[in-house]
Amino acid sequence: MNDDHSRATAKFFQPIRAIGGPAFETLADARAYVRALPAEKHTSQYWGRVKELLDTELDAAALLQVEQHIRLALFNDGFTVTW
């Protein structure tokens, strides 16, 4: 399988769901959401870190770290994130 394809379709260990907000099951979901954010969000402490992680090669440990940072960024944006 193509590495770019497998990387884009990599699933999170636990889907991320924000009540009244976005849901992410794959890295591709997260990337699409981050790309659609206003430019000032890309430089925020929370989404900036998510964007930085999404732009790197992700192993299993890094994928878990991305999940945690997305949950934190959503919480910071006022969403209740389900576990």
Summary of the structure (lengths in Angstrom):
residues: 83
radius of gyration: 12.0
end to end distance: 30.5
largest distance: 38.2
contacts: 217
relative contact order: 0.20
helix: 57%
strand: 19%
